[in-house]
């Protein structure tokens, strides 16, 4: 009951000076709100990008050109042009490989009626749909026959179709891709991606057609490989490496290709975002320290203002520990109220940012626990000194204080 009475007394004291209490809590509110908002935003961004990486394909391995050396100078990654359709066919014969989709790509202006857009033109095979886990919204996808005959048919991403004003009645209509007529045979279901490199903003054509009309040569830019199960990724990656070394005549020291998988991308991104989250939370916690200094300053002023009250309480039997506990609880109530308001503000801010950015709202209860605990620690650390000052006052001197 004693502690409850002290809490009620602290609340009544703060209510008597509302403006000062609010200004004192402001640093705690900003600090806790910043921590909650920044951590939630970082988690939301991580979740959004993780989902985007996973949406690239199921159990995906990506083979890309490596680098070459010219005049004793090593060129950049991707400068080698040694991947071929033959490599893709050989990879498809490996155990545990479910599907293989070689790719070439370029940029081109696409025109439909009086509308146009500049987008990526991807040349690939029928397996692209399964490897990249797309679904068809309207029409159908590319076929093996379309590749064998180099037919001028195209499948549109949902964003590209929208930009061109094409909907359910688009199947069978003609468009111009780089000035060359193509017939629309399908529109993909949206994956919800946007911005540069959007998976929904592309025109997909048979790879043989792309090589004939848009991309010089017979080389491919990359080969996407879907593995039958997640457990077989590492073994398939080793088999794939061995196969390409044999076909390209390399020995591991001069490989002209790179093989990456989703796990590597996710691990790299998770480590970067983890460090970034800690950095942002550390910067935001500086506001908590500033808020704690504000609490200490106001509590010292409060001790001076209530010197006579302290003297009276000691004269009628209050111990030094009672006075210390009273002022310490006042500091804790200040920091706790500021922390709770900061949590509400932080959650609201992170929800608004997530809605604007387009990624899912992510909220961790652990963040709230840490934020509340941190604010209470601030209250204790910065409230002890003023409380000790009050507890050490001599009652006779305090009673004479005007």
N, C-alpha and C positions, 0 to 999 in steps of 0.2 A: 504493500500500500504506500510505503514511503516513496518508492521510485515513481509510482503513478502520480502522487501529489506533486513531486518535483517536475514531472513532465507537464502536468496541468499548469503549474506555476510558470514554467518556461514559455508555454504557449500563450498564456495571458500576458506575460511581459512583452513578447514579440508582437502580440495583437495591439498592445498599447502604443507601439511605435512601428506601425505597418510599413511606412515608406522606408524607414531606415533598415528594417528587416529585409524588405524586398531588394534594396540596393546592395545589402550585404550578401544576399544569396545569389546575386547576379553572376558573380564569377563562377560559383559552383554550377549554376544552371547552364552557363555557356560551356564550361568544361565538360560536364557529364553529357550534355546534349551533343557536343562535337564528337566525343568519343563514340557514343551510340550511333550517331548518324554516319560517321566515317567508316566505322567497322561494318555497319549494315550495308552501306554502299559498296564497300570493297567485297563483301561476301556476295552481294547481288551481282556485281560485275563478274566475279569469279564463276558464279553459277551460270550466268548467261553465256560466257565465253566457253565454259566447259561443255554446255549443251550444244553450242555451235560446233565445237571440235568433234563431239560425238556424232553430230548429225552429218558429218562428212561421209560417214560410211560405217558399216558394221565390221569389227575386227579388221580394220583397214591397215594395209601396208602400202606405202607409196614409194615407187622407184623413180628417182630423178637423175638427170645427168650430173656427173661430178665436175671436176675442173680439169683444165688442160694446162700444159706448160709451153710457153712460146718464148724462145730466146732466153732461156733460163729464168723466165719470169712466170710465176704461177698465176693463172687467170682466176677470175671469180668463180664461185660455185654456179653450176649450170652451163658453163662455157663449153663443156664437152657435148658433142652431138652424136652419140653412139647408140642410143636406144632406138630399136626398130620394131616393126610389127612382128618380125620373126622372134624377137625376144619375148613379146607378149604371148605368142602362140606356144613357145617353149615353156613359159611360166605356167600357162594354163594346164599343162600336163603333169605338174607336180602334185604330190599327195597333199591332201588337206586344203588345196586351193579351190574355193567355191566358184569364183568368177574373176575375170580379168578385163580391165577396160583401159586400153591405151588412149592417150589424148594428145591432140594438138590444139592450139588456140590462137586467136588473133582478135583484133578489134575491128569492127566494121559498122557502117551506118545501115540501119534496117528501116525500110519504108513500107508502110501499109496505108494505102489511100493517101490522105493528106497529112498523115502523122508520121513522124520519124523519131528514132532514138539511136544513140551510139552505145553499143554494148559488146560483150564478149561473144565470139563465135567459137564454139567448142566442137571439134571433130572427134567422134568417138564411135563405139560399137554398141550393140544391143545390150551388152552386159552392164553398161554404165548405170542403168536404172537400178539394178540390184546392188551393185558395188557402192553406189552413193546413196542408197536407201531413199530414192525418190518414189513418189506415187503419181500416177496419171490422174489429172482432174477431168480432162476432156480428150477424146480421141485415143490414140495409141502411141507407142514409142517406136524408135527405129528398129528395123529388122535386119537380119543377116543378108537378106536379098537386097535391101537398100544399099548396104555396103558393097556387096559383090557387083552390083550394077552401077554404083556411083550415082544413085538417084538424087535429084535435087529436092529433097524433102527436109522439113525442119520441125523441131519440137521447141516450143517457147517456154521460158520460165514465166512464172505468174506475174512478176514485176514488169517484164518486157511486154507481155500481153496487155497489161493495163496501160503501159505507156503508149502502146500502139492502138489502144481502143478496141482490142479484140476480146470477145467473150465466148459464150457458148456456141455462137454461130460462126466461129473462126475456122473450124475444121474444114479443109478443102479450099480455103481461100489462098490467093497468091500474094506473096510479099517479095520485096527486093532486099537481098542481103549483099551489101557491097556492090550494088548495081546488077546482081544476077538474080533472076526469078527463082523462087523456091515455093513449094506448096506446104502449107501448114498441116501437119498430120496429128499434132497433139499439143496439149498445154499441161505443164506440170503442176501438181499441188504445191502450194506455198510452204516453205520451211520457216517463214517468218524472219528471215535475215534481211539486213539492209546495209546501206553504205557501200564503201569500196569492196569489191570482191564478193558481193552478195550472191548467194547460191540461187536466188530467185530472178536474177537479172542476167539472162544468157539465152543464146540461140544455139540449139544442139543440132548438128547435121552429121551425116555419115562421114567417118574419118577419110575414106577414099575420096569423097566429094570435096572435103576441106583441103586435102593435099593437092587435088587437081586444080582447084579454083582460088585458094587463099594462101596456102603455105607451100613454099617451094621445097622440093626435096621429098624424101621418103622417111625421114626421121620423125620420132615422136617426142613430145615435150616431157611426158611422164606416163607411168603405167600404174594404175590403181589396182591393188590386189585384195580381194576379200577372202579371208581365211575362214574355214568351216567352223572353228570354235576358238574361243579366246585362249584356251589352254595350248593350242597348237601354233600360236603366233611366233614364239621364239624359235621353235624348230623349223617352221616354214621359212622364217627369215634367214636362218642359217643355210637351208637348202637353196633358197633363192640367191643368196650371195655366192654360193659355190657354183650354181648354174651359170650366172652371169660372168663370173671370173673365167670359167671354162670357155664360154662363147666369145668373150672379149679379149681373151689371152692375157689376163692380168693375174697377179699373184698376191694381192692384198696390200702391196706397197704402192701400186700405181693404178688403183681402181678408178675407172672413169664413170662411176655411178654412186649414188647414195640411196640408202633405204631407211625410211623413217616410219615410225608407227605412232598410233594415238597415245600410247602410254608415255612415250618420250615427250610429246607435246604437252600432255597434261601435267607431267612431273615438272617440266621446266616452268610452265605457267604458274603452277601452284606455289613453287618456291619463290618466284618473283612477286606474286600477289601477297604471299604471306609476309615477306619482308616489307612490302609497301604498306600493308595493313598495320604492322607494328610501328613503322615510322610515323604514319598518320596519327595513330593512337597516342604515340609518345609526344608528338607536337601538340595534340589537343589536351593532353594531361597538364601541360604548362598552365592552361587556364585554371585548372583545379588548384594548382599551387598559388596562383594569384588570388583566387577566391578564398583560399585558406588564410592568406595574409590579411585579406579584408575582414574575415571573421575575427582573427586575432586583434586587429586594430579596434573594431567595434566593441569587442568584449573588454579590452583594456579601458576604453572610454566608459563602458557600462560600469566597470568596477569603480572608477573614479566618481561617477555620478551617484552610485549607490553606497558610498562609503559609510554614510550615517546609518543606512538600513542594515549594513553588515555589522556595524557596532552594536545596534540594538539586538540583533539576532544572537550575537555572541554573549551579550550581557544577560540574556534570559536563558542561556544554557546551550546554544548551538555550538557544536565542536567545529574545529577547523576542517575536518573531513566532510562535514555537512555542507559548509560553505563551498568547498572545492567541488563537491558533487553537484551542487546547484548550478554553478556557473559552467561546469563541464557538460551537464545535460542540456543547458541552453545552447551551447556551441554545437552539440550533436543534433539537436532539433533543427537548428539553422541549416546545417549541412545536409541532413536527411531530407528536409523539405525541398531544399535546392536541388538535391539529387533526383528526387521523384519528378519534380517539374521538368528538369533537364532530360530525363528519360522520355517523358511524354513528347517534349519538343523534338528530341532526336529521332524518335520513331516516326513522328509526323513528317519531319524533313526528309528522312530516308525514303519514306513511301512516295512522297512527291517527286523526289529525284529519280526513283526507280520507274515511276510512271512516265516521266518525261524522256528518260533514256531508253525505255522500251524493254528493260530486262525485268525479271521477276523480283518481287519484294522478298528480301531475305532478312529474317530476324532471329537472333540467337538469344535464348533466355540467359545463357552464360554471360553474355555481354552486360545484361541488366544487373546480374548478381555482382559482377566485377565492378561495374560503375557505382552501384550503391555501396559496396564495401570500400571502394576507394574514397567516396565522399565521406563516409563515416570515419575512415582513418584520418582524412584531412581535418575533420571536426575535432577529433581527439588530439592530434598532434598540435594544431594551432589553438586549441582551447585550453590546453593544460597550463600554459604559462599564465594567462589571465586568471584562471581559476586558482592557481597557487598564490598569485599576488593577492587575490581576495581572501584566501584562507589564512594568510600570514599577517593580515592587518591586526594591529593591536586594538582591542575593543575600546579602551579609554581614549586613545588618539582618534579612533573612528567616530566616537560619540561627540567629540569636540569639533569634528570637521564640519564646516559650513559650505 
